[in-house]
Amino acid sequence: MTTSSSPEARWDLRAFALPALILLAWSAVTWLQLVDTKVIVPPWKVIDTALSELGRSDFYMGVALSLWRDLAGFSLGAVAGVALGVLLGVSSVAALLIGPTFHTLRQISLFAWLPLLGAIAGSGNLSKIIFVAFSTFYPVVLATLAGVQGVSQAHAEVARIYGFTRSQIFWRLILPSASPQILSGIKLGLIYAWLATIGAEFLLNDFSNGLGMIVIRGRAGFRVEVILFGLLAIGLIGYGFNRLAEAAERRLLRWRAPAC
């Protein structure tokens, strides 16, 4: 007896269609020399470079350093973002005193803070971690605030009728109700954190190791294959972060009833 494959399995296979077509077209135009192969290098040259880079200890040290910067900044930004988002959502005084300043500062482009960070903290790890924390902080605050403000008034009224204390209202009503949006904000913050990590390594370059240095080294030597390998490594790690965040979100929210 045969069984049909699930929609998820079919979609997974279809997801390879576009990369396969791009790889095929890329191979064809470089093999036939329809383009300048110094600029658009053949894919097999990128593969050779990848094998060479993956055999160097410097690559793994760079990955470890970038991940450390990313996770350190993300942790700081996420914790601070949830705390401020909850505070703004439950306290009208905090919303009045802090809200206008927060909403004004978040209009400033994140990359506009880099010159100030560089002047105050230099171009080392501290400024990079602070920048990553900033990048995480804003989406987490906004998602948490929206989640807290979206708590059903009917549920809040029931809690008051049953005599919930403020602590019980927070832990048993507000936090569970807001948790889906909080986790969505944290997942978005994780994506922004990784983008900020690589951006900081480019723009606050102190010639220390890191994944960003692979692309910088490739650009300095005009080695397009090294640049492409660096971009591929950055993208795959970012994709891995996204998949881990989705799995963690599903696990943490498994208590929710499935949508009809």
Secondary structure, 3 states (H helix, E strand, C coil): CCCCCCHHHHHHHHCCHHHHHHHHHHHHHHHCCCCCCCCCCCHHHHHHHHHHHHCCHHHHHHHHHHHHHHHHHHHHHHHHHHHHHHHHHHCHHHHHHCHHHHHHHCCCCHHHHHHHHHHHHCCCHHHHHHHHHHHHHHHHHHHHHHHHHCCCHHHHHHHHHCCCCHHHHHHHHHHHHHHHHHHHHHHHHHHHHHHHHHHHHHHCCCCCCCHHHHHHHHHHCCCHHHHHHHHHHHHHHHHHHHHHHHHHHHHHCCCCCCCC
